[in-house]
Amino acid sequence: MHLYVCGNCFFALRVLNGSSEGGDLVGPLSDTWGKFHECPECSAEKMYGHPENAIDSELMVKLRVRDLEPTECFTALLGGGLPDEQDATPDEVEKALLSSPIKEVTVRPIKGTRRAVLDRLFLENGTRLYLGAGPQGAVVYRIAHKEQR
Ligand SMILES: [Zn+2]
């Protein structure tokens, strides 16, 4: 099996059924292999794929491993979050936003305009909301709660 390991916080994604057809999505022949990805837990760009049997036992003990199917791992590596972070219904968004003050935001300029793109909201209680654009407006596509892991 394969593991994507975060060198910053030791969170790891184990790819289940990695030898099946879907395994190519995140396996050694995939585009995701051999590159650093953003860790779904700490956001550091330090998540890297390894064959599980190549990870030494001292490191293995430190890892907090989350088992995922190849498609779930692929989504997580591309920034879509873990399966339990994808419930972003209006009720969940409202509940999250009203639960805690905003501590930090990720915002970037739109070149040549006086407008901005809002990518993420970080709340004081550790919850993170991830935003994208949709035809109907701003879309919250992921809500990560710190206490879930
Ligand atoms: Zn991490």
Residues whose N, C-alpha, C, O or C-beta is under 5 A from the ligand:
A	BS01	ZN	C6 N8 C9 F10 F11 C39 E41 C42 S43
